[in-house]
Amino acid sequence: MRIYLDHNATTPVRSEVADAMDRVLREVHGNPSSTHSEGSAAREALETARSRVALLLGTRPDRVLFTAGATEANNTALLGLLRRREQAPGHVVSTQVEHPSVEAALQVLESTGWRVTRLPVDSDGVVALTALADALCDDTALVSVLWANNETGVLQDLEAWSAIVREHGALLHVDATQGIGKLPIDLGSLSIDLLSLSAHKFNGPKGVGCLVVDPELGFEPILHGGPQEKGRRGGTENLAGIVGLGVACDLADKELDQRSLRYSMLRDRLWEGIRTRIDGVKRNGSTAALLPNTLNVEFEDTAGEVLLQALDLEGVAASAGAACHSGSIEPSHVLTAMGRTPESARGSLRLSVGFGTDEEQIDFVLDRLCELVPRVREAEGA
């Protein structure tokens, strides 16, 4: 038996999603840009998916720009928007705990003359709103923030961020990759100019996502060479993947409240078992503003990578940090930004539940942790 507690890295594809994608691959073989009947059928499938994404997010379908995932969406939001030919280098505000796809784009901007302010977080992983307000300058063009942290699950207050940035007059980009499909969001009530997401984080396929952006907001496309997506992204659309994203959004829209309750119950069951049955543990991150499915725990005096391998041998998949950093023993930049020492960061695991997780699995993991943590600690002290 394998137990999967790494849903923040990627999620299993729902059967409803796979069935819809299979149907497209077998039956809808036209190019959405073609004018014949086969092309029209493909275009209808494409636009149905666009409408489903928009409905989940509370926005207009014409704001949904399909991409190959959140990494492309993040790069388009930062580099495509800010490196327009008429845009002189100015100032960008972000945080010290962003996903690498945003941080790497920020470094590219810095190499071309942009100034970047990375706001610190407190010990709970939250950015002080006063720090955000103080960081905004006359030439601040964009603020980019990760809504739900991929390692800790800690949430930033989007309503407050959007109000502060709107009052200043800058644009706001939100990397919502981890929050979509787990928490509700209504873009109709928030002043968010750009939003990134990826299907594989909420039971859709890998390799597809979108950037939500007003079509009137000009930016330099990352991919040139075709009229697709109203000239904003060249290349024939990944129709099967986009349809899968649409179905995943439809499922999330119908199940969101149920998911949130279910995931939080399983997460809390896991934490209570760890807290009461294992000595020397600490929870990383705020418990007041947190994804319902995510638990990040420090096991004191424990080599996290060794514990992770031991769990894998026992049939449990978890993570010692962001999936992008798998195989690295470098301490998490998120946890060190929260004030954790490199040693405590290396002793931390991320355990994220999701579709298919149940109570029996949680109890099995707890039993394995109770056996493995003392064993790993003893080996470290030997």
Secondary structure, 3 states (H helix, E strand, C coil): CCEECECCCCCCCCHHHHHHHHHHHHHCCCCCCCCCHHHHHHHHHHHHHHHHHHHHHCCCHHHEEEECCHHHHHHHHHHHHHCCCCCCCCEEEEECCCCHHHHHHHHHHHHCCCEEEEECCCCCCCCCHHHHHHHCCCCEEEEEEECECCCCCEECCHHHHHHHHHHHCCEEEEECCCCCCCCCCCHHHCCCCEEEEEHHHCCCCCCCEEEEECCCCCCCCCCCCCCHHHHCCCCCCCHHHHHHHHHHHHHHHHHHHHHHHHHHHHHHHHHHHHHHHCCCEEECCCCCCECCCEEEEEECCCCHHHHHHHHHHCCEECECCCHHHCCCCCCCHHHHHCCCCHHHHHCEEEEECCCCCCHHHHHHHHHHHHHHHHHHHHHHHC
